[in-house]
Amino acid sequence: MKKYFYIGLAGLALFEISKVYFIMPMPGSQQIESLGLAYFLNGNRWIFRGVFLLTVAAGAGGAFRSGKRWPAVTVAAMALAIVWAFNFPMMADTMFKQPRDPTYKARAENKVDEDSVVLGLEVGGQAKAYPIRFLVYHHQVRDTVGGQPVIVTYCSVCRTGRVFEPVVAGRPEKFRLVGMDHFNAMFEDATTGSWWRQESGEAVAGPLTGARLPQLAFTQSTLKKWFEMHPGALVLQPDDASTANYDPEGKYERGKSRGELTRTDSASWNDKSWVVGIEVGSISKAYDWNRLKRERVINDRVGETPVVLVLAADQASFSAFRRPAAAEFSLAGDGLAGGGRTFDLAGQDLADSSRRLEKIQAYQEFWHSWRTFHPGSLRDQ
C-alpha cells in the first residue's frame, strides 16, 4: 500500500504546480488556451487536495512501517515545500500588493518626479494622478475620485492602463490579483469568484462570464503636463511598505526595462513595440508609436469617424479626439490648431472655455496585447 503514499504526494505536488502554471507567466503557459482549465483547477482545488491527501493517508502506514523511513520523509518534505511555494510566494496577490494606506498630495507637497508618466483621472471636478512607476507593482489602486469609487489598474506585461468603476450587478465589489491569461492580468471578484480581464474589464471565467465593469476615461501624460491641465490635482504618493518594489528611476515607463516580459522593442510592429489603440464604436485601430513621435499629429478616419491623435513635446503625453469633419489639425505649441481655432492637450478651446473637442479614449499598449484582445483591429500604415 505504500505506493499510494508516493502517488498521492506526487499528485498533490503536480496539482499545485499546474494550478499556478496556467495563470502565471511560465514557459509556454500564456500561449495556450488554458483559461477554462485554470479556472476549473482553482475552483475545485479542495476536491483535488482532498483526494490526494486521502491517497497519501491510505499509503502512509506502509511507507513508514518499512525499515527505511528516510525516503518517505524526504518525499513528503519535498511535496510540502512545493505546496507551500505554489500557494504563498508564487501567488500573484502575494508577489504584488495593493498600497496599504494610499496617500495623495497636492503639487506643493508632492514628492513624485514631475517627469513621471501618470494615469490622470478627473471625476466630478476632482483630478488625481497615479504614477505608472507605482502601478506596475501594485497592479490596482482602489480610490474615490469626485465621490466616485474607482479602481485604477495597470498590467506591465501588456503595458495596459485601465480605470474602472468597481461595481458588479449594481453593488460595490472588491478584487484581488489572481494571475494572468495571454499575458494580461486577471482579477478575481470577492463575491462570485469570477475572473476579470484587466485589458477590457470583462469577466472571462466564472458565473459572471461576459459581464463588463464600467470603464472610466483617463489621460496618460507626464505629471507636469497633468498639473498644467489640472493645477489642483492630487498625486498618489509612494507606499512606504512597497518602496523596495518600485521603479524609482522610471525605466519601465521610458521603455528602458530589461525584463523579458516588460522590455520594449524600439522597432515598429513587433510584439513589444508600442502602439496607441483607439476604439470608435465597433471599430478599433492601432497607431505606431514611432510614427506618432515623428509626426506628433495624425489626422485619420476610423470607419466613418474623423479622428486626430496628438503627442506633446515631452514625447509621453498624448490624446485622441473626434475631429470636426472639415478640420485638418496641426501642431500649435503643445496643442492643436484646426478649423481656425486652437486647443490644448485636453481638447479645451483656448479662446472659448465653453468649447471643447470630444475626447476619444486612447491607450498606449504593447502591440502583442492590442492585437490579441482586438483581433479585428485595423492598423495605420
Residue, then its C-alpha position, 0 to 999 in steps of 0.5 A: m500500500k505504500k505506493y499510494f503514499y508516493i502517488g498521492l504526494a506526487g499528485l498533490a505536488l503536480f496539482e499545485i504546480s499546474k494550478v499556478y502554471f496556467i495563470m502565471p507567466m511560465p514557459g509556454s503557459q500564456q500561449i495556450e488556451s488554458l483559461g477554462l482549465a485554470y479556472f476549473l483547477n482553482g475552483n475545485r482545488w479542495i476536491f483535488r487536495g482532498v483526494f490526494l491527501l486521502t491517497v497519501a493517508a491510505g499509503a502512509g502506514g506502509a511507507f513508514r512501517s518499512g525499515k527505511r523511513w528516510p525516503a518517505v520523509t524526504v518525499a513528503a518534505m519535498a511535496l510540502a515545500i512545493v505546496w507551500a511555494f505554489n500557494f504563498p510566494m508564487m501567488a500573484d496577490t502575494m508577489f504584488k500588493q495593493p498600497r496599504d494606506p494610499t496617500y495623495k498630495a497636492r503639487a506643493e507637497n508632492k514628492v513624485d518626479e514631475d517627469s513621471v508618466v501618470l494615469g490622470l483621472e478627473v471625476g466630478g471636478q476632482a483630478k488625481a494622478y497615479p504614477i505608472r512607476f507605482l502601478v506596475y507593482h501594485h497592479q490596482v489602486r482602489d480610490t474615490v475620485g469626485g465621490q466616485p469609487v474607482i479602481v485604477t489598474y495597470c498590467s506591465v506585461c501588456r503595458t495596459g492602463r485601465v480605470f474602472e468603476p468597481v461595481v458588479a450587478g449594481r453593488p460595490e465589489k472588491f478584487r484581488l490579483v489572481g494571475m494572468d491569461h495571454f499575458n494580461a492580468m486577471f482579477e478575481d471578484a470577492t463575491t462570485g469568484s469570477w475572473w476579470r480581464q484587466e485589458s477590457g474589464e470583462a469577466v472571462a471565467g466564472p458565473l459572471t462570464g461576459a459581464r463588463l465593469p464600467q470603464l472610466a476615461f483617463t489621460q496618460s501624460t507626464l505629471k507636469k503636463w497633468f498639473e498644467m491641465h489640472p493645477g489642483a490635482l492630487v498625486l498618489q504618493p509612494d507606499d512606504a511598505s512597497t518602496a523596495n518594489y518600485d521603479p524609482e528611476g522610471k525605466y519601465e515607463r521610458g521603455k528602458s526595462r530589461g525584463e523579458l516580459t516588460r522590455t520594449d522593442s524600439a522597432s515598429w510592429n513587433d510584439k513589444s513595440w508600442v502602439v496607441g489603440i483607439e476604439v470608435g464604436s465597433i471599430s478599433k485601430a492601432y497607431d505606431w508609436n514611432r510614427l506618432k513621435r515623428e509626426r506628433v499629429i495624425n489626422d485619420r478616419v476610423g470607419e466613418t469617424p474623423v479622428v486626430l491623435v496628438l503627442a506633446a513635446d515631452q514625447a509621453s503625453f498624448s490624446a485622441f479626439r473626434r475631429p470636426a469633419a472639415a478640420e485638418f489639425s496641426l501642431a500649435g505649441d503643445g496643442l492643436a490648431g484646426g478649423g481656425r481655432t486652437f486647443d490644448l492637450a485636453g481638447q479645451d478651446l483656448a479662446d472659448s472655455s465653453r468649447r471643447l473637442e470630444k475626447i476619444q479614449a486612447y491607450q498606449e499598449f504593447w502591440h502583442s496585447w492590442r492585437t490579441f484582445h482586438p483581433g479585428s483591429l485595423r492598423d495605420q500604415 
